[in-house]
């Protein structure tokens, strides 16, 4: 499931890499995403899918403390790496922001759509399957995000 941007960023030819296998686990009402190791890469409380379950993800949202409340639902959030889509779901569904996600591993995108309630692409959500380094190197995309 490859996603391409509406305006295709300049890209170098893709280098075929062995990407880590995506595995899932569940414990006590929380679903976890793993990438080739037992280490947790992301999580979602199954009955509260919009909540930010992991403390490190909550800390990544500290930018909200420095943004006027009236502007929280405006702007463009860009996420480099999808994880279990917690930040994506929060920015898109809770904050109602236009959200772009860049994820290299197509298996992560598929797992998030199937098991982590990642919405389908829409006018406000775009999931790109590409290398984040290529995305940030594209000069046409410079300064298009309000939150990275």
C-alpha positions as CSV (number, residue, x, y, z in Angstrom):
1,X,0.0,0.0,0.0
2,X,2.2,2.8,-1.3
3,X,1.1,6.4,-0.7
4,X,2.4,9.2,-2.9
5,X,2.0,12.9,-2.1
6,X,-0.3,15.1,-4.2
7,X,2.8,17.2,-5.1
8,X,5.6,14.6,-5.3
9,X,8.7,15.6,-3.4
10,X,12.0,15.3,-5.2
11,X,13.3,11.8,-4.3
12,X,16.5,9.9,-4.8
13,X,15.9,6.4,-6.1
14,X,14.6,4.1,-3.4
15,X,17.2,1.8,-1.8
16,X,15.8,-1.6,-1.1
17,X,16.3,-2.3,2.6
18,X,15.3,-5.1,4.8
19,X,12.7,-3.5,7.0
20,X,11.9,-4.9,10.4
21,X,8.9,-7.2,10.8
22,X,5.8,-5.7,12.4
23,X,4.4,-7.6,15.3
24,X,1.7,-6.9,17.8
25,X,1.0,-7.8,21.4
26,X,-1.8,-7.0,23.8
27,X,-1.9,-6.7,27.6
28,X,-4.5,-5.4,30.0
29,X,-6.5,-3.6,27.3
30,X,-3.6,-2.0,25.5
31,X,-2.4,-3.1,22.0
32,X,1.3,-2.6,21.3
33,X,3.3,-2.3,18.1
34,X,6.8,-3.9,17.8
35,X,9.3,-3.6,15.0
36,X,11.6,-6.6,14.9
37,X,12.2,-6.6,18.6
38,X,10.2,-7.0,21.9
39,X,10.7,-3.2,22.4
40,X,7.4,-1.2,22.3
41,X,7.3,1.2,19.3
42,X,3.8,2.5,20.0
43,X,0.6,1.6,21.9
44,X,-3.2,2.2,21.9
45,X,-5.7,1.6,24.7
46,X,-8.3,-0.4,22.8
47,X,-11.3,1.2,24.4
48,X,-9.8,4.8,24.3
49,X,-8.1,4.9,20.9
50,X,-7.7,8.7,20.9
51,X,-6.0,8.8,24.2
52,X,-2.2,9.1,24.3
53,X,-1.2,6.0,26.1
54,X,2.5,6.2,26.4
55,X,4.3,8.8,28.5
56,X,6.9,9.6,25.9
57,X,4.2,10.3,23.3
58,X,2.4,12.6,25.8
59,X,5.7,14.4,26.2
60,X,6.1,14.8,22.4
61,X,2.9,16.9,22.5
62,X,4.5,19.6,24.8
63,X,4.3,22.0,21.8
64,X,0.6,22.4,22.6
65,X,1.5,24.3,25.8
66,X,3.1,27.1,23.7
67,X,0.4,27.5,21.1
68,X,-2.7,29.7,21.6
69,X,-5.7,27.6,22.4
70,X,-7.7,29.2,19.5
71,X,-5.0,28.0,17.1
72,X,-4.7,24.4,18.2
73,X,-7.1,23.1,15.5
74,X,-5.5,25.1,12.7
75,X,-2.3,24.4,10.9
76,X,-0.4,21.5,9.5
77,X,1.2,18.7,11.6
78,X,3.9,16.6,10.0
79,X,4.9,13.4,11.7
80,X,8.1,11.6,10.6
81,X,7.6,7.9,11.4
82,X,4.1,6.5,12.2
83,X,4.7,4.2,15.1
84,X,1.2,3.1,16.3
85,X,-0.4,6.2,14.9
86,X,-1.2,7.8,18.3
87,X,0.1,11.2,17.4
88,X,-1.6,11.0,14.0
89,X,-5.0,10.0,15.5
90,X,-4.7,12.8,18.1
91,X,-3.7,15.6,15.7
92,X,-6.2,14.5,13.1
93,X,-9.2,13.5,15.1
94,X,-8.9,15.3,18.4
95,X,-7.2,18.5,17.3
96,X,-8.8,18.4,13.8
97,X,-5.5,19.5,12.2
98,X,-4.4,18.8,8.7
99,X,-1.9,15.9,9.2
100,X,0.8,14.4,7.0
101,X,2.7,11.3,8.1
102,X,5.8,10.0,6.5
103,X,6.6,6.3,7.1
104,X,9.1,4.1,5.3
105,X,7.8,0.7,6.2
106,X,4.6,-0.2,4.3
107,X,3.9,-2.9,6.9
108,X,3.6,-0.3,9.6
109,X,1.1,1.6,7.6
110,X,-0.9,-1.6,6.9
111,X,-0.8,-2.6,10.6
112,X,-2.0,0.9,11.7
113,X,-4.9,0.8,9.3
114,X,-5.9,-2.7,10.4
115,X,-5.2,-2.7,14.2
116,X,-4.6,0.9,15.4
117,X,-7.6,2.7,13.9
118,X,-5.6,4.9,11.5
119,X,-8.2,6.7,9.4
120,X,-8.1,6.5,5.6
121,X,-6.4,9.4,3.7
122,X,-8.7,12.4,3.2
123,X,-8.5,16.1,2.7
124,X,-7.0,16.5,6.2
125,X,-4.9,13.3,6.4
126,X,-2.2,12.1,4.1
127,X,0.0,9.1,4.8
128,X,3.1,8.9,2.6
129,X,5.2,5.7,2.2
130,X,8.6,7.2,1.8
131,X,11.9,8.0,3.5
132,X,11.5,10.9,5.9
133,X,15.0,12.2,4.9
134,X,13.7,12.6,1.3
135,X,10.6,14.4,2.6
136,X,12.5,16.9,4.7
137,X,15.1,17.5,2.0
138,X,12.4,18.6,-0.4
139,X,12.8,22.4,-0.6
140,X,9.2,22.9,-1.8
141,X,8.0,21.4,1.5
142,X,10.2,23.7,3.7
143,X,8.2,25.7,6.2
144,X,4.9,24.0,5.3
145,X,4.4,22.4,8.7
146,X,3.3,24.3,11.9
147,X,4.3,21.3,14.0
148,X,6.9,18.6,13.3
